[in-house]
Amino acid sequence: MSKPDVLVLKANRPKQMAMLAEAYRLHRYDEAADPAALLAEVGPSIRAAIGLGESKVDQALLEKLPKLEIVSLASVGYDSVDIEACRARGIKLTNTPDVLTNDVADLALVLLLSILRRVPQGDRYIREGRWAKEGSMPLAKSATGLTVGILGLGRIGKAIAKRLEAVGMKIGYHGRHQQKDVTYGYYKNLKDMAADRDVLIIASPGGPATRGIVSAEVIEALGPEGYIVNIGRGSVIDEAALLAALKEGKIAGAALDVFLNEPEIDEGFFALDNVVLQPHVGSATSETRDAMAQLVVDNLAAHFAGKPLLTPVE
C-alpha cells in the first residue's frame, strides 16, 4: 500500500520529521526552489499538510490541493488558516494546545518581572561599564500588590494568573463571556479593565475578532504608570498606538514576545529603553517543541487510521 502524500509547509523537530518520513511521502514546500512548480506536480495527490502557526493555508493554496483531508499545525494559534474554507471542504484541522501552556505562562511572568525590575537594562548597564562610572541604576518597580488584567483567560491565561498570584498580584480578566468557575474579577469592557489595572497581559488568540482590540484608547487607559505584556498575537495590539504611547510616556513600559509583522518588526522599538523584546519564544524549549511536534505525528496517525483526532480544532 502506498504511503499518503504530505505537504510540509514548515518542518517540525528532527526526530518527529524522521517519524513522518517513515510513514508518509513528504514533499518539502518549505525548501522548494519553485513552490508553484512543486504544487503543480504533487498538489493533486496531497492528502495532508503540516506546518507551524505562521503557515499560511488560504483559499489559493487549498485550490491546488483537491485531495487535502487534514492540516496539522505545531502551534496553538491557527489564524493563518482559512477556517471557513477548510470547513466547507470538510478538511480537518489540528493544533497543539496544553503542551505549551506552562512554558508560555512562564515567559509571561519572566517578561513582566523583567520590565518591572528592568532586568535587560541592568544587564546592559553593567556590560557598558556604567555601574562603575555612574553608580547605582534608578529604582525599579515592585511586583508585589500590583493589579493585573488578563485579556483572554483560556488555558494559558489561567496558568499565567496562578503564577502572578504566587508573587502577590491581584487578578482580573476580560473575555467574550464571564466564566462561571472563575473567581477573578470579570470586566465586560476592556477599556474599563485597563483603567482599573496596573498591568495588561494579552493572552488572547489572533484573527479578525481580536485584531486591534488593544486600541489607543485602551492603551492610554492604563495610564503613565501602566505596563503591557503580550504573549498572544501581535495583531491584537494597535502597534502604532503602542509605540506612540511608549515614546510619549503615556504608559510606563511594555514587554513583548509577539509583533504585528514579525520577524520584520517596527524598528521604532529598538531605540526605546522602556521595552523588553523577545523573538516569539513563548513555547521555545526543546521539551515543549518536541511535544508539539509529536502531536502533529500522532494526529496524522490517528487520522489515517480512522481514529478520533487527539487535538482537533472544532
HELIX and SHEET records of a PDB file:
HELIX    1   1 PRO A   14  ALA A   23  1                                  10    
HELIX    2   2 TYR A   29  GLU A   31  5                                   3    
HELIX    3   3 PRO A   35  VAL A   42  1                                   8    
HELIX    4   4 GLY A   43  SER A   45  5                                   3    
HELIX    5   5 GLN A   59  GLU A   63  1                                   5    
HELIX    6   6 ILE A   83  ARG A   89  1                                   7    
HELIX    7   7 THR A  101  ARG A  117  1                                  17    
HELIX    8   8 VAL A  119  ARG A  127  1                                   9    
HELIX    9   9 ARG A  130  GLU A  134  1                                   5    
HELIX   10  10 ARG A  155  ALA A  166  1                                  12    
HELIX   11  11 LEU A  190  ASP A  196  1                                   7    
HELIX   12  12 ALA A  216  LEU A  222  1                                   7    
HELIX   13  13 GLY A  234  VAL A  236  5                                   3    
HELIX   14  14 GLU A  239  GLU A  248  1                                  10    
HELIX   15  15 GLU A  267  PHE A  269  5                                   3    
HELIX   16  16 SER A  286  PHE A  304  1                                  19    
SHEET    1   A 5 ARG A  25  ARG A  28  0                                        
SHEET    2   A 5 ASP A   5  VAL A   8  1                                        
SHEET    3   A 5 ILE A  46  GLY A  51  1                                        
SHEET    4   A 5 ILE A  70  LEU A  73  1                                        
SHEET    5   A 5 LYS A  92  THR A  94  1                                        
SHEET    1   B 7 GLY A 185  TYR A 186  0                                        
SHEET    2   B 7 LYS A 170  HIS A 174  1                                        
SHEET    3   B 7 THR A 147  LEU A 151  1                                        
SHEET    4   B 7 VAL A 199  ILE A 202  1                                        
SHEET    5   B 7 TYR A 227  ASN A 230  1                                        
SHEET    6   B 7 GLY A 253  LEU A 256  1                                        
SHEET    7   B 7 VAL A 275  LEU A 277  1                                        
END                                                                             
